[in-house]
Each structure stands twice: as C-alpha cells, then as structure tokens.
Amino acid sequence: MNRRFHRWTVPALAATALLGSLTLAGPAAATAPLDGATTATATQEDGLRAAAPKITRAEEIRRARLWLTANGGKPVPYSQHKNWKDGYRQDCSGFASMALRLPKSGPNTVALKNDGWTKPIKMSELRQGDLVIKANSNDPNHRHVVIFDKWESGKKSYSSYEQAGHVGTRHATHSYGLKSGDGYHAYRPVNLSD
C-alpha cells in the first residue's frame, strides 16, 4: 500500500510543481507590464511637477487676483466642466493651479493634496499662498481648496482667494480647518520659491 501511494505521489507532486511554477510565473509576467505602466505614470507625474515652474508667493497672489476681474471686470464664473480663456478649469482646483502656474488645466483637489504638488503643514504655519484643502470626500461637490492670504481676528479666521460655486472668483473670510473635524487641512505648494 505504501508503494501505491508512493507511485501516485511522485507524478502528482511533479504535476503540482509544474502547475505551481506556471501559477507563480503567470502573475509575475502579468505584473511586469503593470509595474512598468505604474512607473511610467509616476514618471509622467514627476515630470509634470518638475515642469511646474518655481513661483514666489507674491506672484501667486498677483495671479489669483487676475480672476477677480478677468470676466469683463467681473469674476471668472465657476464651472467644473469649462476652462477659462487661459486654459485652466474654472473650479477651485483649476483656480489654485492657475495661480501656482501648474500644468493646464490643473490637477483636481484630490491630486493637489495627494500627488506631490503640496506637502502637509500645520494650520498655524500657514503663510500667504499656502493652500487649505478638503479632499476626503467621494463627492466632488464636497471638496474644496482655497489660497490662504492672511490671518484675521487673532487667527480665528483668515482671508483667502477661492473659486466658489454660484459665485466665481472671490476674496473672502473663512475658518476652514480651524474647527476640529471639518475635513480641511493646510498644505504648502512645493513649487513655491520663498
């Protein structure tokens, strides 16, 4: 009985070894192109970030102010689907991208936060030109980014530039990120030169 078991075990083990090696080789071969594609995408994103020119905070704010009157003396209207004459999307992240001279039409709010365009900082470290971002929502209508301008009321609020729904470009006072749990956090654009 041991011999019979042994006779069937050797071929079974050989077949299992062959199938195992094919199984192991299959995913490796399949993931090689995917890994290459992922690397290519990461390289493309790195290239885009490298293509974003260095900009001073003063230049960023000057550019943000342009949209306050760029529409025949009125603010640029808000749209998640249209680009303004300068090639940037007319939503909040397109506006921030325009002000920072990022590649057109601009990364969206989630990409501004997650894809290396910014780095997280504390709210107390905000300086003119930094961003306050809410990106942790599956609904694009509940994401937002504003460009910090200056502190107001003993740091209980601040003024900022933004592209807001139903309003367009505006300079307004906010307290986003100053209340625990509202989902807003401070970020510093990596292409700022000062």
N, C-alpha and C positions, 0 to 999 in steps of 0.2 A: 504494500500500500504506500509506503514511503517513496518507492521508485516511481510509481504512477504520479504521485503528487509532484515529485521532482521533475519528471518528464514534462508535465504540463506547466510547471512553474517557469522553467527556463525560457520556452517560447513566449509565454505570457509576459515575463519580465523584459524580454527583448522587444516585444511589441510595445509594451508600456514605455520603455526607454525611448524607442523611436518616436512614438506619439508625443511623449514629454518633450523631446528635443524640438519637434515641429511646433508644438504649442509654445515653447519658450522662444523659438525663432520667429514665430508669427508676429506677436506683439512688438518685438524689438524691431523687426523690419517695418512694421506699420508705424511705429512711433518715430522712427528716424526722420521721415519727411515732415511729420508734425512738429517735431522738435526744431527742425530746420526752419519751418514756417514761423514758429513762435519766435525763434531768434531773429528771423528777418523782420517780423513785425516789431519786435523790441528795438532792433537796429533802426528801423524806419522812424519809430517814435523818438529814439535818441537823436536821430538826425534832425527831426523837426524841432526838438528842444534846442539843439545846437544851432539851428537856423534862426531861432528867436534871438534877435539882437539884444545886447545889453541896453538898458534904458534907465535913466535916472527917475527918481520919484517925481521930481518937478515936471519932467516931460510926460510921464504917465498921467498926471493930473491935468496938464495942459490938453492932452489928447482927450481925456474924459470930458472936459468942459466943451469940446467941439460939438458933441452930440446934443448939448443943451439948446443950441440954436441952429443946427445944421439943416433943419427942415424949413427953409424959408423964414428963419428967425424963431422957429418953434422947435420943441424937442423932437428927436427921431422917434417915430411911433414904435410901439412894442410889437414884435411878431416872433414866434418860434419857428416860422416856416419861410420867412423872407430874409434876404440880405439887403443891407443898405448899399448906397452907391459906392462905398469904399470896399465892398466885398465881405463885410462882416455880418454875421447873423444879428438880427435886431432883438435878440433876447438878452437876458442878464449876462450869460457867459460869453456871448458874442461881443457884447459891450466891453466886458473886462478884457477879453482877448484883444480887441481893437486898441484899448488904452495901453495895453502892455506890448503892442506890436507883435503879437503871436501870429503864427501862420493863419491865413484866411481859410475858412470862415470862422475859425476858432474852435478850440476844444469845448465840449459841453461842461456843465457844472461838475459832474462826477469825475471827468477826466482832469479838470483843473485841480481837484483835490487828490486824486489817486495816481495819476500818470506821470508824476515827476515835474510838473510845471510849478508846483509850490511845495513848501515844507511847513509842517505844523509849528506854530508858536503859541505862547500863552496870550490870552486876551490882553493882559497887562503890558505886553511887549509891542502892541500894535503901534505902527508908525504910518504916516501918510503914504498911501499907495499899497499897503498890505490889503489882503482880502479877508472878508468874513463870509464863510461858505456853509450852507446847509445842503448836503448832498446825500444823506442817508434816507432816501425815500424812493420807493418804486414808481412813484407818480411824479413826472417832470413838472407838474403844476405845484408841487410842494418842495421844490428845490430852488435855491436862490443863492446869488453871490452879489455882494456889494463891495465897492472900493472904499476903504477907510480914508477919511480926510483928517478929522481932528476930534479930540475929546471935547465934550460939553459937560456942564453941570457936575464938576468934580468927578468925572469918569462914571457917571450914572447913565450917560448916553453919549452918542457920538454922531457927527455928521458924516455922510458918505455920499458917493455917487452911485447911481444904480440905473438899470433899465427895468422898469416895473410895468407889469401888466396893466392895461387900461389907462396908463399914464404916459409911458415912454421914458425918456431920459430925465432924471431929476437929481437934485441935490437935496437930501432930506436927513432928518434926525432919526436915529434908530437906537434900540437897545438890544438888537440881536446878539446872542452869545453872552449877554451879561446876566441872563436868568438861567439857572441850572435846568438842564433837560430840554431846552428849546431846540436842540439839534444844530445850532450854529457854533462854528469854531473858527479860530484865527489861523491864517496861513500867510506865509511870505513868498511872493513870486521869486523863483530862482534866477530870473534874468534881470532883477534889479541890480544896478551897479553901485548903489550907495545905501 
